[in-house]
Structure formats: C-alpha cells, structure tokens
Amino acid sequence: MKIPEKLEIFSKLFFDSFQTPLYIVGGFVRDNIIGIENKDIDLCSSITPDILKDFLIQNRINFYAPGEKFGTVIIRFEGLEFEHTTLRCDIKTDGRHAKVEYINSLEEDSKRRDLTVNAIYYDIQNKKLLDPQNGVRDLKDQKARFIGDTKKRIQEDYLRIPRYFRFSDLYDLKRDEKDVNIIKENSSGYECVSVERSVNEILTWLKKGVKDYKTFLEMVTLLSPVDRFCKYLKLLYDTRQNHPMHDRENVLFHTLDLIDHFNNNYKNREDREYYILLFHDYYKPYTITTDEDDITHFYGHDNPNSRVEKELKKLRIPKATISDIRFFIKAHLRINMYINGNITKKNDIFPIIYDMYDMAGKHFLNTFKRLRRLFEVETSIKGNKVMTLEDLENEIQLFLGILKEIDIKKIAQNTHERSLIRSSIRKALKTRFISL
C-alpha cells in the first residue's frame, strides 16, 4: 500500500520510541484497496493520549486534542495532518456518545466500529494488511455489513444510520433487507442526535457526491419524522416542479443536480457554498401554485423573510452564511432572468440590481463576487444563455458608479424613512436610465 513519505518517517520515529505497531485504519485503507485516492489519514495504536502527547512534545511535533477524552489526538507533522486514536472498547453508550476503555487488542477495537469495510487496518512498520472483520471480502462482494449485532451497533450510535446509506451509495454496496428493517425499527432513536452532527453527516455525503438519488431519498424519508434537516429535505422532494424551465420533477432532485455540478466542476469547495445551494429554493414549498395547464409556479420564492433565518438558526448554520443564503435567494432568480435574456432594457435591469444592492448594502459587489461561482452553477442547467455573468458584473459596476451621483438627501426630501428613500432611488434610477 502506498502511503505518504512523511507518514513513513513519522511511523519510524513512533516505532523507535515505543516498539509497538502504528496502524492506519478506515477510509484511507479501504479506498486504497479499491484504487480511490483518499488523503484523510486515521491512525491507531495502543499508546494512550498522555503518553503520545509527551512523545510529540519531546520531538517538537505540533498537535491538538479536542477529542482527548475519547482517545483522539490530531497530529501535524511536516505539513501532513492525521488523527491518532488509542485502541479502545466501549464501556457505556447512550446512542451518540460512548464511555471508552483503552485496550491493547486490535481485534477488540475492530468490534466497536460500524461496518466491516471500515475496520480494515494497515500495519505501517510491517507493511501488512490486517482484516479481523473480513472487510476486504465484503468490499469485493459489494456488501454493506454491520459488525456483529446490527441492532446493537445502531443503538450505540444512531449516526450509523445515515452512514450506512452513505457508504452503500458511495461504494455501490448492497444493503441487506434484514439490516434495513432493523434500521427502520430503530430509526426513532435518531432524535437523540444533535442537529449539528446530523447536518454535518449528511453534508459529508453531499460533498462526496450522491450517486443514487433514491438511496439518498430513502434515508431522508426514514429520518424526516425525527430530524429537522431531513424533514426540510423531504419537503423539497414533496414539492413537485412541472415547468419548461426545470428538467427535474421535484425541488430536491434539482438541488442535488446543482450540488453534483458543483462537485464535478469546482475545487476548494466550502461548507457555506453547500448550505447556499441547499437552501436557495427554501421558499418553493410555501409559494407553489398550479395553473390550468398543470404548470407549477413559485411566485415570490425569491423574497426572503424571517422564516428562513429562524430555520437556519435552528440548524446551527453560521450567521455570516445565513446572510449569504438570504442574498442568494433574493438574487438567483433575477440573475437567471438576466442570463437567459428575459431582461434587456436598462430601465428594467437597474431597479432589479438595486433590489440586490438594498439587501447587501455597501458590500454588494464583494458579495456578488464571493458567490459568483454559485451563480454559475445555478445558471448552468437552465435555459439558453444570452448574457453572461461578466456582462452582469459590468452592469453592476455602472450601477454603483451612477448611484454615487444621486443626491440621497434631495431625493428623499429630507426624510430619513428607509422605505421612502428606497422607492425614491428606484424611481430616480428608472428615470436616469430610461433613455439608455
């Protein structure tokens, strides 16, 4: 197995000090076996956190230990970061957290893991693969199999429910019907999982890419009665789209298409960008109407109010990201109309630009640039492109230049009421550009 040279150096230093094996476990090993690149390295050994930290300090190796009580220390060695966890067994679990005891047995450590394919170890010093739970065989046979008793594994940590569906999707693993039924019988226990952990687990799947939308939907449907985020995703699925502008039959699959395009075409992706794509159509379920031809419309879904902010706060979305989501909700339909050639006259363009400016204020241009590639994603799968985002940015630059020329005090007739100032500026802009 090919491992980073710097990890080889660290392993030798480790072995020379402790004379005990250092193992790689989990995703890095699993993915290397099937020829997939994985840069996330999880290590384990019998060395406890206190002893490991002393070793790191003596060798001037940087580390931090936010999960020390669970036996985990994160190590930074010559630009490489990896996580070390002491071999352990669970003494007590509550469905999410575990009280652990440190042990010397790799086989016993493997029994506390979730799936067999995640319990494959690699002995760095001896260059040997260790597979106490037959995970290699299950990878070859494409089986998603819990270690030991399925019900017990789930009740130890209910996050294993979405993880089970995620791994079966990402690695094309067949799900056992008995295991799925046991998951369904125990899904109500998922309510003990914090909203942050649930969102993070599902986001991990989205960042890796959803291969089979039906598998994702099965997980969402199963957990929607007890999980706020899955309830929202299920609502998107239940909101149908029957319109020439959309080639997906529901809002959820449309959203997954956008995320898939984002994953395949952009690097250095950030969590906030995924949140924006996930929530940009937040209001569609609340604004859907159907005309006499059974065409669906979502009039007003681009006008954010306090509802979305309250929901995002409950999902523990960062405040700065919430502001970006609100701006994207406001701007995405207007930008689509511009790109697709539905808005061409200056006196139509500038009041719409002002609507976006009014939300973002003096940071309008920076906000637009920061979210630009998401606007590229959103406009990439809709309609015929007549204009470009470069054209729109030029219009924005012109708008901001002209806005500086407008005497706000004169327009507002000495009033400080925001609504009058806003309507006066919109009127002035329309008058100013009517002849352009």
C-alpha positions in Angstrom: 0.0 0.0 0.0 1.4 3.4 -1.0 1.4 5.9 1.9 2.9 9.4 2.2 6.6 9.5 2.7 6.2 11.9 5.7 3.9 9.3 7.4 6.6 6.7 6.8 9.1 9.0 8.6 6.7 9.6 11.5 5.9 5.9 11.8 9.6 5.1 12.1 10.1 7.7 14.8 7.0 6.3 16.6 8.2 2.7 16.4 11.7 3.6 17.6 10.2 5.2 20.6 7.5 2.7 21.6 8.4 -0.6 19.9 4.7 -1.1 19.1 2.9 -1.0 15.8 1.2 2.1 14.4 -1.8 1.3 12.2 -3.7 3.1 9.5 -7.4 2.3 9.7 -10.7 3.1 8.0 -11.2 5.2 4.8 -7.6 5.6 3.7 -7.1 1.8 3.8 -10.5 1.0 2.3 -10.1 3.4 -0.6 -6.5 2.4 -1.4 -7.7 -1.2 -1.7 -10.2 -0.3 -4.4 -7.9 2.3 -6.1 -9.5 5.5 -4.9 -7.4 8.4 -3.6 -8.0 9.4 0.0 -6.0 11.9 1.9 -7.7 11.6 5.2 -5.5 9.5 7.4 -6.7 7.9 10.7 -4.1 6.2 12.8 -4.4 4.0 15.9 -2.2 2.2 18.3 -2.1 1.1 22.0 -0.4 4.3 23.0 -2.6 6.4 25.3 -3.1 10.2 24.7 -1.0 11.3 27.7 2.0 9.2 26.6 1.5 10.2 22.9 1.4 13.9 23.8 4.7 13.6 25.8 6.3 12.0 22.8 5.1 14.7 20.5 6.3 17.5 22.8 9.7 15.9 23.1 10.0 15.7 19.3 8.6 19.2 18.8 5.7 17.9 16.8 2.5 20.1 16.7 -0.8 18.6 17.9 -4.1 19.5 19.4 -6.5 17.2 21.2 -10.2 18.3 21.1 -11.3 14.7 21.4 -8.8 13.6 24.0 -11.4 12.1 26.4 -12.3 9.7 23.6 -8.7 8.9 23.0 -8.1 11.1 20.0 -5.1 13.4 19.2 -4.7 15.3 15.9 -1.1 15.5 14.8 0.5 17.9 12.4 3.8 16.6 11.1 5.8 18.4 8.4 2.6 19.8 6.7 0.7 16.5 7.0 -2.2 16.2 9.4 -3.6 12.9 10.7 -5.7 11.7 13.6 -4.5 9.2 16.2 -6.9 7.3 18.4 -5.9 4.8 21.0 -7.2 1.3 20.6 -10.4 1.1 22.8 -13.6 -0.6 23.6 -16.9 0.9 24.7 -17.9 0.6 28.3 -21.2 2.5 28.0 -23.1 4.2 25.2 -26.2 6.4 25.0 -27.0 6.4 21.3 -24.5 9.1 20.4 -21.5 9.2 22.9 -19.5 6.4 24.4 -17.5 5.9 27.6 -14.4 4.1 26.5 -11.6 2.0 28.0 -8.2 1.7 26.4 -7.0 -1.7 25.3 -4.1 -3.5 23.6 -6.2 -5.7 21.2 -6.7 -4.6 17.6 -9.4 -7.2 17.2 -11.4 -5.9 20.1 -11.0 -2.4 18.8 -12.4 -3.5 15.4 -15.6 -4.9 17.1 -16.7 -1.4 18.1 -16.6 0.0 14.6 -19.7 0.3 12.4 -19.2 -1.5 9.1 -16.8 -4.3 8.1 -15.4 -2.2 5.2 -14.3 0.5 7.8 -12.5 -2.0 10.0 -9.5 -2.8 7.8 -6.1 -1.9 9.3 -2.6 -1.5 7.8 0.5 -2.1 9.9 2.9 0.6 8.6 6.0 -0.9 10.1 5.5 -4.4 8.9 3.7 -3.3 5.7 0.8 -5.8 6.4 -2.9 -5.6 5.9 -5.0 -6.8 8.9 -8.7 -7.6 8.4 -10.3 -9.0 11.6 -13.9 -8.4 10.3 -13.5 -9.6 6.7 -14.0 -6.2 5.3 -11.9 -6.9 2.2 -14.2 -9.7 1.3 -17.2 -7.5 1.7 -15.6 -4.8 -0.4 -15.0 -7.4 -3.1 -18.6 -8.8 -2.8 -20.0 -5.3 -2.6 -21.8 -5.8 0.7 -22.7 -3.3 3.4 -22.5 -5.3 6.6 -22.6 -4.2 10.2 -20.0 -5.6 12.6 -21.7 -8.1 15.0 -25.3 -7.4 16.0 -26.9 -4.7 13.8 -29.4 -3.5 16.4 -26.6 -3.1 19.0 -24.4 -1.2 16.5 -27.2 1.2 15.7 -28.2 1.8 19.3 -24.6 2.5 20.2 -24.5 5.4 17.8 -27.6 6.4 15.7 -25.4 8.4 13.3 -24.6 5.0 11.9 -28.0 5.1 10.1 -27.1 7.8 7.6 -23.5 6.4 7.5 -24.9 3.0 6.4 -26.8 4.6 3.5 -23.9 6.9 2.6 -21.3 4.1 2.3 -23.7 1.8 0.4 -24.2 4.6 -2.1 -20.6 5.8 -2.5 -19.2 2.3 -2.8 -22.1 0.6 -4.5 -22.6 -1.8 -1.6 -25.7 -3.9 -1.5 -27.9 -3.4 1.6 -29.2 -6.4 3.4 -33.0 -6.3 3.8 -32.8 -7.6 7.4 -30.4 -4.8 8.3 -32.7 -2.2 6.6 -35.7 -3.5 8.5 -33.8 -3.3 11.8 -32.8 0.3 10.9 -36.4 1.2 10.3 -37.5 -0.3 13.6 -34.9 1.8 15.5 -34.9 5.0 13.4 -36.9 6.9 16.1 -33.8 6.8 18.3 -32.1 9.2 15.8 -33.9 12.1 17.6 -31.1 12.0 20.2 -28.5 13.1 17.6 -27.8 16.8 17.7 -28.8 18.8 14.8 -25.2 19.9 14.2 -24.0 16.3 13.9 -26.9 15.3 11.7 -26.3 18.2 9.3 -22.6 17.5 9.2 -23.0 13.8 8.5 -25.4 14.4 5.6 -23.2 17.3 4.3 -20.3 14.8 4.2 -22.3 12.6 1.9 -23.3 15.6 -0.3 -19.6 16.7 -0.6 -18.5 13.2 -1.7 -21.4 13.2 -4.2 -24.7 11.4 -4.2 -24.7 8.6 -6.8 -28.2 7.2 -6.4 -30.8 9.8 -5.5 -33.2 7.1 -4.5 -30.8 5.9 -1.8 -30.5 9.4 -0.5 -34.2 9.8 -0.5 -34.7 6.5 1.3 -32.5 7.9 4.2 -34.2 11.3 4.1 -37.7 9.7 4.3 -36.7 7.4 7.1 -35.3 10.1 9.3 -37.6 13.0 8.4 -40.1 12.3 11.3 -37.3 12.8 13.9 -34.7 15.0 12.2 -35.2 18.7 11.3 -32.8 18.7 8.4 -34.2 15.6 6.8 -37.7 17.0 7.3 -36.7 20.0 5.2 -35.1 17.8 2.5 -38.2 15.6 2.4 -40.3 18.8 1.9 -38.2 19.7 -1.1 -38.8 16.2 -2.5 -42.6 16.6 -2.0 -42.6 19.9 -3.9 -43.0 19.0 -7.5 -41.7 21.0 -10.4 -43.7 20.8 -13.7 -42.3 23.7 -15.7 -40.4 24.0 -19.0 -37.5 25.7 -17.1 -36.9 22.7 -14.9 -36.0 19.2 -16.1 -36.3 17.7 -12.6 -39.7 16.6 -11.3 -39.1 17.9 -7.7 -37.0 20.5 -5.9 -34.8 18.0 -4.0 -33.5 16.3 -7.2 -33.0 19.7 -8.8 -30.9 20.7 -5.7 -28.9 17.5 -5.9 -28.2 18.2 -9.6 -26.8 21.6 -8.7 -24.6 20.1 -6.0 -23.4 17.3 -8.4 -22.4 20.0 -10.9 -20.6 22.0 -8.2 -18.7 18.9 -7.1 -17.6 18.0 -10.6 -16.5 21.4 -11.8 -15.1 23.4 -8.9 -12.2 22.9 -6.4 -11.6 24.1 -2.9 -15.3 23.9 -2.1 -16.5 25.3 1.2 -19.3 24.2 3.5 -21.1 27.6 3.2 -21.4 27.1 -0.5 -23.2 23.8 0.0 -25.5 25.5 2.5 -26.4 28.2 0.0 -27.2 25.6 -2.7 -29.2 23.5 -0.3 -31.4 26.4 0.9 -31.6 28.7 -2.2 -35.1 27.3 -3.0 -36.2 27.3 0.6 -39.5 29.1 -0.2 -40.6 27.0 -3.1 -42.7 24.6 -0.9 -44.5 27.7 0.5 -45.2 29.5 -2.7 -46.1 26.7 -5.1 -49.2 27.3 -7.3 -50.5 25.3 -10.3 -52.2 26.8 -13.3 -55.0 25.3 -15.5 -52.3 23.5 -17.6 -50.9 21.9 -14.5 -47.7 24.0 -14.8 -46.2 24.8 -11.4 -45.2 28.3 -10.5 -43.3 29.7 -7.4 -44.2 33.4 -7.4 -42.4 35.1 -4.6 -40.0 32.3 -3.7 -37.1 34.9 -4.2 -38.3 37.2 -1.5 -36.7 36.0 1.8 -38.3 36.9 5.1 -37.6 36.0 8.8 -38.8 32.4 8.3 -35.7 31.2 6.6 -33.4 32.9 9.1 -35.2 31.3 12.0 -35.0 27.8 10.4 -31.3 28.2 9.6 -30.5 29.3 13.2 -32.2 26.1 14.4 -30.0 24.1 12.1 -27.0 25.9 13.6 -25.9 27.5 10.3 -23.3 30.2 10.9 -24.6 33.8 10.9 -22.4 35.0 8.0 -23.6 32.1 5.9 -27.2 32.9 6.6 -26.7 36.4 5.2 -25.2 34.9 2.0 -28.2 32.5 1.8 -30.7 35.3 2.0 -28.8 37.3 -0.6 -28.7 34.3 -3.0 -32.4 33.6 -2.5 -33.1 37.2 -3.5 -30.7 37.3 -6.4 -30.7 33.9 -8.1 -34.0 34.3 -10.0 -33.2 37.8 -11.1 -29.8 36.7 -12.3 -31.3 33.8 -14.2 -33.7 36.1 -15.9 -30.8 38.3 -17.0 -28.6 35.5 -18.2 -31.5 33.9 -20.2 -32.3 37.2 -21.9 -35.6 38.0 -20.2 -34.3 41.4 -19.0 -32.6 43.5 -21.6 -33.6 47.2 -21.1 -31.5 49.3 -18.8 -34.6 50.7 -17.1 -35.6 47.1 -16.2 -32.1 46.0 -15.2 -31.1 48.7 -12.7 -34.1 48.6 -10.4 -33.6 44.8 -10.1 -29.9 45.4 -9.4 -31.0 47.9 -6.8 -33.1 45.2 -5.1 -30.0 43.1 -4.6 -27.9 46.1 -3.6 -30.6 47.1 -1.0 -30.1 43.7 0.7 -26.2 43.6 0.6 -25.6 47.3 1.1 -22.1 48.6 0.5 -20.7 45.1 0.3 -22.9 44.3 -2.7 -20.1 43.9 -5.2 -18.0 41.8 -2.9 -20.9 39.6 -2.0 -21.7 39.1 -5.7 -18.1 38.2 -6.5 -17.9 35.8 -3.5 -21.0 33.9 -4.6 -20.2 34.2 -8.3 -19.4 30.6 -9.0 -22.6 29.5 -7.3 -24.5 31.8 -9.7 -22.6 30.0 -12.4 -23.8 26.7 -11.1 -27.4 27.9 -10.7 -27.5 29.2 -14.3 -25.6 26.3 -15.9 -28.5 24.0 -16.1 -31.3 26.4 -17.1 -32.4 27.7 -20.5 -30.4 29.4 -23.3 -27.6 31.7 -22.3 -27.9 35.1 -23.9 -25.9 37.2 -21.4 -23.0 36.3 -19.1 -22.1 37.0 -15.5 -19.3 39.2 -16.9 -21.9 41.3 -18.6 -23.9 41.5 -15.3 -20.8 42.5 -13.3 -20.2 45.3 -15.8 -23.8 46.4 -15.3 -23.3 46.4 -11.5 -20.2 48.5 -11.8 -22.1 51.0 -13.9 -24.9 51.0 -11.4 -22.7 51.6 -8.5 -20.9 54.4 -10.3 -24.2 56.2 -11.2 -25.6 55.6 -7.7 -22.8 57.8 -6.3 -24.1 60.6 -8.4 -27.5 60.5 -6.9 -28.2 63.1 -4.1 -29.9 60.9 -1.5 -31.0 63.8 0.7 -32.5 65.6 -2.2 -34.3 62.5 -3.5 -35.7 61.7 0.0 -36.9 65.2 0.5 -35.2 65.4 3.9 -36.9 62.3 5.3 -35.0 59.5 7.0 -37.6 56.9 6.4 -35.9 53.9 4.7 -38.9 53.0 2.6 -39.2 56.4 1.0 -35.5 56.6 0.3 -35.6 53.2 -1.4 -38.6 54.0 -3.5 -37.2 57.4 -4.5 -33.9 55.8 -5.6 -35.7 53.2 -7.6 -37.7 56.0 -9.3 -34.6 58.0 -9.9 -32.8 55.0 -11.4 -35.7 54.3 -13.8 -35.8 57.9 -14.9 -32.0 58.1 -15.2 -31.7 55.0 -17.4 -35.0 55.3 -19.4 -33.1 56.7 -22.3 -30.1 54.3 -22.3 
